[in-house]
Amino acid sequence: MILFKHLWVFSLLLLPIILVWLLPTFKQKSLAIRIPFFALAADAIGAKASQGAKVNQKSLLTWLFAGIIWISLVTALAQPMQLGATIKSSTISRDIMLAIDLSGSMDEPDFPTDNGETIQRLQGVKQVVSQYISDRKDDRIGLIVFGTQAYLQVPFTQDLTSAEQLLNETQVAMAGPHTAIGDAIGLALKTFEASKVDDKILILLTDGADTGSRMSPLNAAQIAKQSNLRIFTIGIGDEHGEGQYRVDFSTLKKIASTADGEFYQAQNSQALTNIYQQIDQIAAVETPHTKTRKETSLVHFPLLIALSCLVLILLVQVLTHREQSNA
């Protein structure tokens, strides 16, 4: 499709006609040779003398080229362009809140890595979650850390570098030694109140059981369902442990089921990485977008036509002058 940015410019096509009609005829005086006995001299050479001005006539070809040049220049001023086909694409745009357990049990050095070594639980979680954050493009990421209390470490942002940095600065027990899962969900609900995105996701990771939240985890999950917040829970650790070292897989499953999410159990770094990838695929929602069509300027074509006609006019005048000189 070819379009013109400035269609009004084509009104200038009539400008030469208007100028010829309105402006007076251009007159130029020239020197004449005075000859005594002019009539006798004219009869001698067989010339017919007449009185009045002489009008220089332009050839039809010259007028044709001049018209083409003017039309081409006006067309170039109108800025013709060619529009390409509409390019449609889709992106994934969500608000994702990550809730990370920082209770005392996350200090246990029993989290297996890919190379067979065991490292601190929180350190292993940081490595996986940091990579997950860096892979986000169109999503906004938020981070909640919780222990005895829940705190908003990173409000929703697309500044992924800062989010990773703040994640790496977290330490075990900095939010208290216990595990307040219900409060973490409640804080996420409050944070999501300002979100205008339809797809709201909370990924909650813990290695313990709720130990005294002001809001029951299951009640919080029910409120999350009413608020269209999907909760994916990830449990690490030993469900047969005692006290703060026992992870409550049963409650995590109920939370995920209530809030239209999924429950996952991660026993090592690779399993945790796979879990985050699965969540990303399950929770992915494509939003169609239409990009602006590609514009290709065509101004050079009418300018090239005008230049070619100008060269031809000059060439015709040179050849005509040579013929008259030889004659």
ZALOMI-575634 format. One line per 2 residues: number of its first residue (from 1); for each residue x, y negated, z of N, C-alpha, C. Coordinates in steps of 0.1 Angstrom, whole numbers, padded with zeros to 4 digits, always signed. Atoms other than C-alpha are relative to their C-alpha. Layout:
NUM	X/Y/Z/X/Y/Z/X/Y/Z; ...
//
This chain:
1	+0008/+0012/+0000/+0000/+0000/+0000/+0009/-0012/+0000; -0007/+0012/+0001/+0013/-0034/-0010/-0008/-0012/+0005
3	+0007/+0012/-0005/+0003/-0065/+0010/+0009/-0012/+0000; -0007/+0013/+0000/+0012/-0102/+0011/-0002/-0006/+0014
5	+0002/+0006/-0013/+0019/-0119/+0044/-0007/-0014/-0001; +0006/+0013/+0001/+0008/-0153/+0031/-0007/-0001/-0013
7	+0008/+0000/+0012/-0020/-0150/+0006/-0003/-0014/-0005; +0003/+0013/+0004/-0027/-0187/+0007/+0010/-0007/-0009
9	-0011/+0006/+0008/+0006/-0194/-0011/-0004/+0001/-0015; +0004/-0001/+0014/-0011/-0182/-0044/-0008/-0012/-0005
11	+0006/+0012/+0004/-0030/-0214/-0044/+0009/-0010/-0007; -0010/+0009/+0006/+0002/-0231/-0055/+0001/+0003/-0015
13	-0001/-0004/+0014/-0002/-0213/-0089/-0006/-0012/-0009; +0007/+0010/+0008/-0025/-0242/-0100/+0008/-0014/+0001
15	-0007/+0013/-0002/+0000/-0269/-0089/+0006/-0006/-0013; -0005/+0006/+0012/+0017/-0273/-0123/-0011/-0006/-0009
17	+0012/+0004/+0008/-0017/-0277/-0141/-0005/-0013/+0006; +0005/+0012/-0006/-0028/-0303/-0115/+0010/-0012/-0002
19	-0009/+0011/+0002/+0004/-0323/-0118/+0000/-0005/-0015; +0001/+0005/+0014/+0002/-0324/-0157/-0013/-0008/-0002
21	+0013/+0008/+0002/-0034/-0336/-0154/+0000/-0013/+0007; +0000/+0012/-0008/-0028/-0362/-0127/+0011/-0010/-0004
23	-0011/+0009/+0002/+0006/-0376/-0135/+0001/-0005/-0014; -0001/+0005/+0013/+0013/-0399/-0164/+0011/+0006/-0008
25	-0010/-0006/+0009/+0033/-0388/-0194/+0014/-0006/+0002; -0013/+0005/-0002/+0070/-0391/-0189/+0005/-0006/-0013
27	-0005/+0007/+0012/+0085/-0417/-0213/+0015/-0004/+0003; -0014/+0004/-0001/+0122/-0424/-0219/+0004/-0007/-0012
29	-0005/+0008/+0011/+0136/-0452/-0241/+0014/+0005/-0004; -0013/-0004/+0005/+0165/-0443/-0264/+0004/-0010/-0010
31	-0006/+0010/+0009/+0188/-0464/-0286/-0004/+0004/-0014; +0003/-0002/+0015/+0179/-0468/-0323/+0010/-0007/-0008
33	-0009/+0006/+0009/+0200/-0476/-0352/-0008/-0010/-0010; +0007/+0010/+0008/+0189/-0508/-0370/+0008/+0000/-0014
35	-0005/-0001/+0013/+0194/-0505/-0408/-0007/-0011/-0009; +0007/+0009/+0009/+0188/-0534/-0432/-0006/+0007/-0012
37	+0007/-0007/+0012/+0165/-0525/-0461/-0003/+0014/+0003; +0003/-0013/-0005/+0152/-0495/-0441/-0009/+0008/-0010
39	+0009/-0006/+0009/+0124/-0488/-0465/+0007/+0006/-0012; -0007/-0004/+0012/+0148/-0486/-0495/+0009/+0012/+0004
41	-0008/-0011/-0004/+0171/-0463/-0475/-0008/+0013/+0002; +0008/-0012/-0003/+0143/-0440/-0465/-0005/+0006/-0013
43	+0004/-0006/+0013/+0131/-0437/-0502/+0011/+0007/-0006; -0011/-0005/+0007/+0166/-0430/-0513/+0003/+0015/+0005
45	-0002/-0013/-0005/+0169/-0400/-0490/-0012/+0009/+0001; +0013/-0008/+0000/+0133/-0388/-0494/-0006/+0002/+0013
47	+0006/-0001/-0013/+0124/-0394/-0457/-0013/-0008/+0001; +0012/+0007/-0002/+0090/-0404/-0446/+0000/-0007/+0014
49	-0001/+0007/-0012/+0091/-0431/-0419/-0014/-0002/+0006; +0013/+0003/-0007/+0063/-0435/-0393/+0003/-0008/+0013
51	-0002/+0009/-0011/+0058/-0458/-0364/-0006/+0007/+0013; +0005/-0006/-0013/+0054/-0446/-0327/+0011/+0008/+0007
53	-0010/-0007/-0008/+0070/-0424/-0301/+0001/+0015/-0006; -0003/-0013/+0004/+0085/-0390/-0307/-0002/+0010/+0012
55	+0002/-0009/-0011/+0073/-0361/-0285/+0008/+0013/-0003; -0008/-0012/+0001/+0098/-0333/-0279/-0009/+0012/+0002
57	+0008/-0012/-0002/+0080/-0300/-0284/+0008/+0011/+0005; -0007/-0013/-0005/+0089/-0269/-0264/-0006/+0012/-0007
59	+0005/-0012/+0007/+0087/-0236/-0280/-0009/+0008/+0009; +0009/-0009/-0008/+0060/-0211/-0270/+0007/+0009/+0009
61	-0007/-0010/-0008/+0086/-0187/-0257/+0005/-0007/+0013; -0005/+0007/-0012/+0100/-0214/-0233/-0011/-0002/+0010
63	+0011/+0001/-0009/+0066/-0221/-0219/-0004/+0013/+0006; +0004/-0013/-0005/+0059/-0184/-0215/+0010/+0004/+0012
65	-0010/-0003/-0011/+0092/-0179/-0195/-0002/-0009/+0012; +0002/+0009/-0011/+0085/-0210/-0174/-0012/+0004/+0008
67	+0012/-0004/-0007/+0051/-0197/-0165/+0003/+0013/+0009; -0003/-0012/-0007/+0065/-0163/-0155/+0009/-0003/+0012
69	-0008/+0004/-0011/+0092/-0180/-0134/-0008/-0006/+0011; +0009/+0007/-0011/+0066/-0201/-0115/-0008/+0011/+0007
71	+0008/-0010/-0006/+0044/-0171/-0109/+0009/+0009/+0009; -0009/-0009/-0008/+0074/-0150/-0097/+0004/-0007/+0013
73	-0004/+0007/-0012/+0085/-0177/-0073/-0011/-0001/+0011; +0012/+0001/-0009/+0050/-0182/-0058/-0002/+0014/+0006
75	+0001/-0013/-0005/+0048/-0144/-0054/+0010/+0003/+0011; -0011/-0002/-0010/+0081/-0143/-0036/-0003/-0008/+0013
77	+0004/+0008/-0012/+0069/-0171/-0012/-0011/+0007/+0008; +0011/-0007/-0007/+0038/-0150/-0004/+0005/+0012/+0008
79	-0007/-0011/-0007/+0063/-0123/+0009/-0007/+0013/-0001; +0006/-0013/+0002/+0051/-0091/-0006/+0007/+0011/+0008
81	-0006/-0011/-0008/+0057/-0059/+0014/-0008/+0013/-0003; +0006/-0014/+0002/+0050/-0022/+0011/-0001/+0006/+0014
83	+0002/-0007/-0013/+0035/-0004/+0041/+0001/+0015/-0002; -0001/-0014/+0000/+0045/+0031/+0047/-0012/+0007/+0006
85	+0011/-0008/-0006/+0022/+0059/+0059/+0000/-0002/+0015; +0001/+0001/-0015/+0010/+0057/+0095/+0007/+0011/+0007
87	-0007/-0010/-0008/+0033/+0075/+0119/-0007/+0003/+0013; +0007/-0004/-0013/+0015/+0093/+0147/+0009/+0008/+0009
89	-0008/-0007/-0010/+0033/+0105/+0178/-0007/+0002/+0013; +0006/-0002/-0013/+0025/+0117/+0212/+0011/+0000/+0011
91	-0010/+0000/-0012/+0042/+0111/+0246/-0007/+0005/+0012; +0005/-0005/-0012/+0037/+0124/+0280/+0002/-0011/+0011
93	+0000/+0011/-0010/+0028/+0098/+0306/-0007/+0003/+0012; +0006/-0004/-0013/+0022/+0107/+0342/+0006/-0008/+0011
95	-0006/+0004/-0012/+0028/+0095/+0377/+0002/+0012/+0008; -0004/-0012/-0007/+0047/+0122/+0395/+0007/-0004/+0013
97	-0006/+0003/-0014/+0054/+0120/+0433/+0006/+0013/+0004; -0008/-0012/-0006/+0081/+0143/+0447/+0000/-0002/+0015
99	-0001/+0000/-0015/+0078/+0151/+0484/+0010/+0010/+0004; -0012/-0009/-0004/+0110/+0166/+0499/+0000/+0001/+0015
101	-0001/-0003/-0014/+0112/+0182/+0533/+0014/-0003/+0005; -0013/+0002/-0006/+0141/+0168/+0554/+0001/+0004/+0014
103	-0001/-0005/-0014/+0134/+0187/+0586/+0013/+0007/+0003; -0012/-0006/-0004/+0161/+0202/+0606/+0004/+0013/-0006
105	-0003/-0013/+0006/+0158/+0236/+0590/+0006/-0001/-0014; -0006/+0002/+0014/+0169/+0221/+0556/+0015/-0001/+0001
107	-0014/+0000/-0002/+0204/+0221/+0571/+0006/+0014/-0001; -0005/-0014/+0000/+0207/+0259/+0569/+0008/+0002/-0013
109	-0009/-0002/+0012/+0236/+0269/+0545/-0003/+0014/-0006; +0004/-0013/+0005/+0217/+0298/+0530/-0006/+0000/-0014
111	+0007/+0001/+0013/+0206/+0286/+0496/+0010/+0004/-0011; -0009/-0006/+0010/+0221/+0307/+0468/+0001/-0009/-0013
113	-0002/+0007/+0012/+0236/+0289/+0438/+0002/+0009/-0012; -0002/-0008/+0012/+0241/+0301/+0402/+0012/+0008/+0000
115	-0013/-0008/+0000/+0277/+0312/+0408/+0001/+0009/+0012; +0000/-0010/-0010/+0267/+0333/+0438/+0004/-0006/+0014
117	-0003/+0006/-0013/+0278/+0309/+0466/-0013/-0005/+0007; +0011/+0006/-0007/+0255/+0296/+0493/+0003/-0013/+0005
119	-0002/+0013/-0004/+0251/+0260/+0501/-0012/-0005/+0009; +0010/+0006/-0009/+0230/+0238/+0524/-0013/-0001/-0009
121	+0013/+0000/+0008/+0193/+0240/+0514/-0003/-0014/-0006; +0003/+0014/+0005/+0189/+0202/+0510/+0009/-0003/-0012
123	-0009/+0002/+0010/+0220/+0201/+0489/-0004/+0007/-0013; +0005/-0007/+0012/+0207/+0227/+0465/-0013/-0006/-0006
125	+0012/+0006/+0005/+0173/+0210/+0463/+0004/-0013/-0007; -0004/+0012/+0007/+0190/+0177/+0455/+0005/+0002/-0014
127	-0006/-0003/+0013/+0209/+0192/+0426/-0011/+0002/-0010; +0010/-0004/+0009/+0178/+0206/+0410/-0010/-0012/-0002
129	+0009/+0011/+0001/+0155/+0176/+0417/+0006/-0012/-0007; -0007/+0011/+0007/+0181/+0151/+0405/+0000/+0002/-0015
131	+0001/-0003/+0014/+0182/+0168/+0372/-0014/-0001/-0006; +0014/+0002/+0004/+0144/+0169/+0370/-0003/-0014/-0002
133	+0003/+0014/+0001/+0143/+0132/+0376/+0006/-0006/-0013; -0007/+0006/+0012/+0169/+0124/+0349/-0007/+0005/-0013
135	+0007/-0005/+0012/+0148/+0145/+0324/-0013/-0008/-0003; +0012/+0008/+0002/+0118/+0122/+0328/+0002/-0011/-0010
137	-0002/+0011/+0009/+0113/+0097/+0300/-0012/-0010/+0001; +0011/+0009/+0000/+0078/+0083/+0299/-0008/+0000/+0013
139	+0007/-0001/-0013/+0068/+0093/+0334/+0005/-0010/+0010; -0004/+0008/-0011/+0069/+0072/+0365/+0003/+0010/+0012
141	-0004/-0009/-0011/+0087/+0089/+0395/-0001/-0007/+0013; +0000/+0005/-0014/+0081/+0084/+0432/+0006/+0011/+0009
143	-0007/-0009/-0009/+0098/+0100/+0462/-0005/-0002/+0014; +0004/+0000/-0014/+0084/+0108/+0496/+0009/+0010/+0008
145	-0008/-0009/-0008/+0107/+0123/+0523/-0008/+0001/+0013; +0008/-0002/-0012/+0091/+0138/+0554/+0008/+0010/+0009
147	-0005/-0009/-0011/+0101/+0154/+0587/-0010/-0001/+0010; +0010/+0003/-0010/+0084/+0144/+0619/-0010/-0011/-0005
149	+0008/+0010/+0007/+0071/+0114/+0599/+0002/+0001/-0015; -0001/+0001/+0015/+0065/+0108/+0562/+0003/-0014/-0004
151	-0004/+0013/+0004/+0082/+0079/+0545/+0001/-0001/-0016; -0001/+0003/+0015/+0080/+0064/+0509/+0014/-0004/-0003
153	-0014/+0004/+0003/+0116/+0065/+0498/+0001/-0008/-0013; -0001/+0006/+0013/+0110/+0055/+0462/-0015/-0002/-0005
155	+0013/+0002/+0006/+0078/+0038/+0450/+0000/+0004/-0015; +0000/-0004/+0014/+0066/+0047/+0415/+0009/-0009/-0009
157	-0009/+0008/+0009/+0092/+0036/+0390/+0005/+0008/-0012; -0007/-0006/+0012/+0108/+0043/+0356/+0015/-0003/+0001
159	-0015/+0002/-0002/+0142/+0033/+0369/+0005/+0013/+0006; -0004/-0014/-0005/+0154/+0069/+0371/+0013/+0000/+0007
161	-0014/+0000/-0007/+0190/+0060/+0380/-0001/-0004/+0014; +0001/+0004/-0014/+0179/+0042/+0411/-0007/+0011/+0008
163	+0007/-0011/-0007/+0155/+0071/+0420/+0010/+0011/+0003; -0010/-0010/-0003/+0184/+0096/+0417/+0009/-0004/+0011
165	-0009/+0005/-0010/+0206/+0074/+0438/-0006/+0001/+0014; +0007/+0000/-0013/+0181/+0071/+0466/-0003/+0014/+0005
167	+0002/-0015/-0004/+0174/+0109/+0465/+0013/+0005/+0006; -0012/-0005/-0005/+0211/+0116/+0469/+0005/-0006/+0013
169	-0003/+0006/-0013/+0213/+0093/+0499/-0008/+0006/+0012; +0008/-0006/-0011/+0188/+0113/+0519/+0008/+0010/+0008
171	-0008/-0009/-0009/+0201/+0134/+0548/-0010/+0008/+0009; +0008/-0009/-0009/+0187/+0162/+0570/-0004/-0008/+0012
173	+0006/+0005/-0013/+0165/+0150/+0599/+0000/-0015/+0000; +0001/+0014/+0000/+0166/+0114/+0588/-0014/-0005/+0002
175	+0014/+0003/-0003/+0128/+0115/+0590/-0005/+0007/+0012; +0004/-0007/-0012/+0128/+0135/+0622/+0002/+0015/-0002
177	-0004/-0014/+0001/+0135/+0172/+0629/-0012/+0009/-0003; +0011/-0009/+0002/+0099/+0186/+0625/-0005/-0002/-0015
179	+0006/+0000/+0014/+0076/+0191/+0594/-0014/-0004/+0000; +0014/+0006/+0001/+0046/+0169/+0588/-0005/+0001/-0014
181	+0005/-0002/+0013/+0032/+0183/+0556/-0013/-0008/-0003; +0013/+0008/+0002/-0003/+0168/+0560/+0003/-0015/-0001
183	-0002/+0014/+0001/+0011/+0134/+0566/+0007/-0004/-0013; -0007/+0003/+0013/+0033/+0136/+0535/-0011/+0000/-0011
185	+0010/+0001/+0010/+0002/+0144/+0514/-0009/-0012/+0002; +0007/+0012/-0003/-0017/+0116/+0531/+0007/-0012/-0005
187	-0008/+0012/+0005/+0011/+0091/+0522/-0001/+0000/-0015; +0001/-0001/+0015/+0010/+0104/+0486/-0013/-0006/-0005
189	+0013/+0004/+0004/-0027/+0098/+0484/-0001/-0016/+0001; +0000/+0015/-0001/-0023/+0062/+0497/+0008/-0007/-0011
191	-0008/+0005/+0011/+0005/+0056/+0472/-0007/+0000/-0013; +0007/-0002/+0013/-0016/+0069/+0443/-0012/-0009/-0001
193	+0012/+0009/+0001/-0044/+0044/+0451/+0003/-0011/-0010; -0004/+0012/+0009/-0025/+0017/+0431/+0003/+0005/-0014
195	-0003/-0006/+0013/-0019/+0041/+0402/-0012/-0001/-0009; +0010/+0001/+0010/-0038/+0034/+0370/+0000/+0012/-0010
197	-0002/-0011/+0008/-0027/+0066/+0354/-0010/+0012/+0004; +0010/-0011/-0003/-0053/+0095/+0351/+0007/+0012/+0005
199	-0007/-0013/-0003/-0027/+0123/+0354/+0009/-0003/+0012; -0008/+0003/-0012/-0015/+0122/+0390/+0004/+0014/+0006
201	-0006/-0013/-0004/+0008/+0150/+0403/+0009/-0002/+0012; -0009/+0000/-0012/+0024/+0157/+0437/+0007/+0014/+0000
203	-0008/-0013/-0002/+0052/+0183/+0439/+0006/+0000/+0014; -0004/-0001/-0014/+0057/+0192/+0475/+0009/+0011/+0003
205	-0010/-0011/-0003/+0088/+0212/+0486/+0003/-0001/+0015; -0002/-0002/-0014/+0092/+0225/+0521/+0006/+0013/+0003
207	-0005/-0013/-0004/+0110/+0252/+0540/-0005/+0003/+0014; +0006/-0002/-0013/+0088/+0250/+0571/-0015/+0001/+0000
209	+0015/+0000/-0003/+0053/+0250/+0586/-0004/-0013/+0006; +0004/+0013/-0005/+0033/+0220/+0595/+0000/+0001/+0015
211	-0002/+0000/-0015/+0041/+0211/+0631/-0005/-0013/+0006; +0006/+0011/-0007/+0017/+0184/+0642/-0002/-0013/-0008
213	+0004/+0012/+0008/+0006/+0161/+0613/-0013/-0006/+0006; +0012/+0007/-0004/-0020/+0135/+0621/-0011/+0004/-0009
215	+0011/-0005/+0010/-0039/+0148/+0590/+0003/+0015/-0003; -0002/-0014/+0003/-0044/+0185/+0585/+0003/+0002/-0015
217	-0004/-0002/+0014/-0027/+0197/+0553/-0011/+0005/-0009; +0012/-0005/+0008/-0059/+0215/+0541/-0010/-0011/-0002
219	+0009/+0012/+0002/-0080/+0184/+0547/+0006/-0010/-0010; -0007/+0009/+0009/-0055/+0163/+0529/-0001/+0006/-0015
221	+0001/-0006/+0013/-0056/+0188/+0500/-0014/-0002/-0006; +0014/+0002/+0005/-0094/+0185/+0498/-0002/-0015/-0005
223	+0001/+0014/+0005/-0092/+0147/+0496/+0008/-0002/-0013; -0008/+0001/+0013/-0065/+0151/+0469/-0008/+0005/-0012
225	+0008/-0006/+0011/-0089/+0172/+0448/-0011/-0011/-0004; +0010/+0010/+0003/-0116/+0145/+0451/+0006/-0012/-0007
227	-0007/+0011/+0006/-0090/+0119/+0440/+0007/+0004/-0013; -0006/-0004/+0012/-0080/+0139/+0410/+0016/+0001/+0001
229	-0014/-0002/-0002/-0045/+0145/+0425/+0003/+0015/+0000; -0004/-0014/+0000/-0030/+0179/+0416/+0013/+0002/+0008
231	-0012/-0002/-0009/-0006/+0193/+0442/+0006/+0014/-0004; -0008/-0013/+0002/+0021/+0219/+0433/+0009/+0001/+0012
233	-0009/-0002/-0012/+0038/+0234/+0463/+0011/+0010/-0003; -0012/-0009/+0001/+0072/+0250/+0465/+0005/+0003/+0014
235	-0005/-0005/-0013/+0083/+0271/+0494/+0014/+0006/-0001; -0013/-0007/+0000/+0119/+0280/+0502/+0002/+0004/+0015
237	-0003/-0004/-0013/+0132/+0298/+0532/-0006/+0014/+0003; +0005/-0013/-0005/+0120/+0328/+0553/-0014/-0001/+0006
239	+0013/+0000/-0006/+0083/+0333/+0559/-0001/+0008/+0013; +0000/-0008/-0012/+0092/+0358/+0586/+0008/-0006/+0011
241	-0009/+0006/-0010/+0114/+0334/+0605/-0009/-0005/+0012; +0007/+0005/-0012/+0105/+0318/+0639/+0002/-0015/+0001
243	-0001/+0015/-0003/+0097/+0282/+0649/+0002/-0008/-0012; -0002/+0009/+0011/+0110/+0256/+0626/+0006/+0007/-0012
245	-0007/-0007/+0011/+0128/+0282/+0605/-0010/+0009/-0008; +0010/-0008/+0007/+0095/+0298/+0594/-0007/-0008/-0010
247	+0007/+0008/+0010/+0080/+0286/+0561/-0014/+0007/-0001; +0014/-0005/+0000/+0042/+0289/+0560/-0005/+0001/-0015
249	+0004/-0002/+0014/+0036/+0303/+0525/-0015/+0000/-0002; +0015/-0001/+0001/-0001/+0310/+0532/-0006/-0014/-0001
251	+0006/+0014/+0001/-0009/+0273/+0539/+0004/-0007/-0013; -0004/+0006/+0012/+0011/+0262/+0509/-0008/+0005/-0012
253	+0009/-0006/+0010/-0009/+0286/+0487/-0014/-0007/+0000; +0013/+0006/-0002/-0041/+0272/+0501/-0001/-0015/-0005
255	-0001/+0014/+0004/-0030/+0236/+0495/-0001/-0001/-0015; +0000/+0000/+0014/-0022/+0243/+0459/-0013/+0004/-0006
257	+0013/-0005/+0005/-0054/+0262/+0453/-0011/-0010/+0001; +0010/+0010/-0002/-0075/+0235/+0468/+0001/-0012/-0009
259	-0002/+0012/+0008/-0059/+0207/+0448/+0003/+0003/-0014; -0002/-0003/+0015/-0059/+0225/+0414/+0014/+0001/-0004
261	-0014/-0002/+0004/-0022/+0232/+0415/+0004/+0014/+0000; -0006/-0014/-0001/+0001/+0262/+0418/+0010/+0000/+0011
263	-0009/-0002/-0010/+0022/+0277/+0445/+0012/+0008/-0006; -0012/-0007/+0005/+0058/+0288/+0438/+0010/+0002/+0012
265	-0010/-0004/-0010/+0085/+0305/+0459/+0013/+0000/-0006; -0014/+0001/+0006/+0121/+0296/+0452/+0010/+0005/+0010
267	-0010/-0006/-0009/+0149/+0317/+0466/+0014/-0004/-0004; -0013/+0004/+0004/+0178/+0302/+0447/-0001/-0012/-0010
269	-0001/+0012/+0008/+0189/+0273/+0425/-0007/+0002/-0014; +0006/-0003/+0013/+0179/+0289/+0392/-0015/+0002/+0000
271	+0014/-0002/-0001/+0145/+0299/+0404/-0007/-0013/+0002; +0006/+0013/-0003/+0139/+0264/+0417/+0000/-0009/-0013
273	-0001/+0007/+0013/+0150/+0249/+0383/-0012/+0005/-0009; +0010/-0006/+0008/+0126/+0273/+0365/-0014/-0005/+0004
275	+0012/+0004/-0005/+0098/+0263/+0388/-0004/-0014/-0004; +0003/+0014/+0005/+0101/+0226/+0380/-0003/-0001/-0015
277	+0003/+0000/+0014/+0102/+0234/+0343/-0014/+0005/-0002; +0014/-0005/+0002/+0070/+0255/+0346/-0010/-0010/+0004
279	+0009/+0011/-0004/+0053/+0227/+0365/-0002/-0011/-0010; +0000/+0011/+0011/+0063/+0202/+0338/-0009/+0005/-0012
281	+0008/-0005/+0011/+0047/+0224/+0312/-0015/+0001/+0003; +0014/-0002/-0004/+0015/+0232/+0331/-0007/-0014/+0001
283	+0006/+0013/-0003/+0009/+0196/+0341/+0002/-0010/-0011; -0002/+0009/+0012/+0019/+0181/+0307/-0014/-0004/-0006
285	+0012/+0005/+0007/-0008/+0159/+0292/+0004/-0009/-0011; -0004/+0008/+0012/-0003/+0145/+0257/-0009/-0012/-0002
287	+0008/+0012/+0003/-0015/+0110/+0250/+0004/-0005/-0014; -0003/+0004/+0013/-0017/+0101/+0213/+0003/-0015/-0001
289	-0003/+0014/+0003/-0001/+0069/+0201/+0002/-0002/-0015; -0003/+0004/+0014/+0000/+0052/+0167/+0010/-0010/-0001
291	-0011/+0010/+0002/+0032/+0035/+0158/-0003/-0009/-0011; +0002/+0009/+0011/+0034/+0005/+0136/+0006/+0005/-0013
293	-0004/-0005/+0013/+0037/+0013/+0099/+0014/-0007/-0003; -0013/+0005/+0005/+0072/+0008/+0084/-0003/-0010/-0011
295	+0001/+0010/+0010/+0074/-0024/+0064/+0012/-0001/-0008; -0011/+0002/+0009/+0096/-0027/+0033/-0002/-0012/-0008
297	+0002/+0012/+0007/+0101/-0061/+0019/+0002/+0002/-0015; -0001/-0001/+0015/+0096/-0065/-0019/+0003/-0014/-0006
299	-0002/+0014/+0005/+0106/-0102/-0022/+0010/+0000/-0011; -0011/+0000/+0010/+0137/-0093/-0042/-0005/+0003/-0014
301	+0005/-0003/+0013/+0116/-0080/-0071/-0005/-0013/-0008; +0004/+0012/+0008/+0098/-0113/-0081/+0012/-0010/-0002
303	-0011/+0009/+0002/+0130/-0132/-0075/+0009/+0005/-0011; -0008/-0005/+0011/+0149/-0109/-0098/-0007/-0003/-0014
305	+0007/+0004/+0013/+0122/-0115/-0125/+0002/-0014/-0003; -0001/+0015/+0003/+0124/-0153/-0121/+0014/-0002/-0005
307	-0014/+0002/+0004/+0162/-0151/-0124/+0003/+0005/-0014; -0001/-0006/+0014/+0160/-0129/-0155/-0006/-0010/-0010
309	+0007/+0009/+0010/+0136/-0153/-0172/+0008/-0013/-0002; -0008/+0012/+0001/+0158/-0183/-0164/+0012/+0002/-0008
311	-0011/-0003/+0008/+0188/-0166/-0179/-0004/+0001/-0015; +0005/-0001/+0014/+0168/-0158/-0210/-0003/-0013/-0006
313	+0003/+0014/+0005/+0156/-0194/-0214/+0013/-0007/-0004; -0013/+0007/+0003/+0192/-0207/-0212/+0007/+0006/-0012
315	-0005/-0007/+0012/+0203/-0180/-0237/-0006/-0005/-0013; +0007/+0004/+0012/+0176/-0190/-0261/+0004/-0014/-0004
317	-0004/+0014/+0002/+0185/-0227/-0258/+0014/-0001/-0006; -0014/+0000/+0005/+0222/-0220/-0264/+0000/+0005/-0015
319	+0000/-0005/+0013/+0215/-0199/-0295/-0007/-0010/-0010; +0007/+0010/+0009/+0190/-0225/-0309/+0009/-0012/-0003
321	-0009/+0011/+0002/+0215/-0253/-0304/+0011/+0003/-0010; -0011/-0004/+0010/+0242/-0233/-0323/-0006/+0000/-0014
323	+0006/-0001/+0013/+0218/-0227/-0352/-0002/-0014/-0006; +0002/+0014/+0005/+0210/-0264/-0354/+0013/-0007/-0004
325	-0013/+0005/+0003/+0247/-0273/-0353/+0006/+0005/-0013; -0005/-0006/+0012/+0256/-0249/-0380/-0008/-0005/-0013
327	+0008/+0005/+0012/+0227/-0262/-0402/+0005/-0014/-0003
//
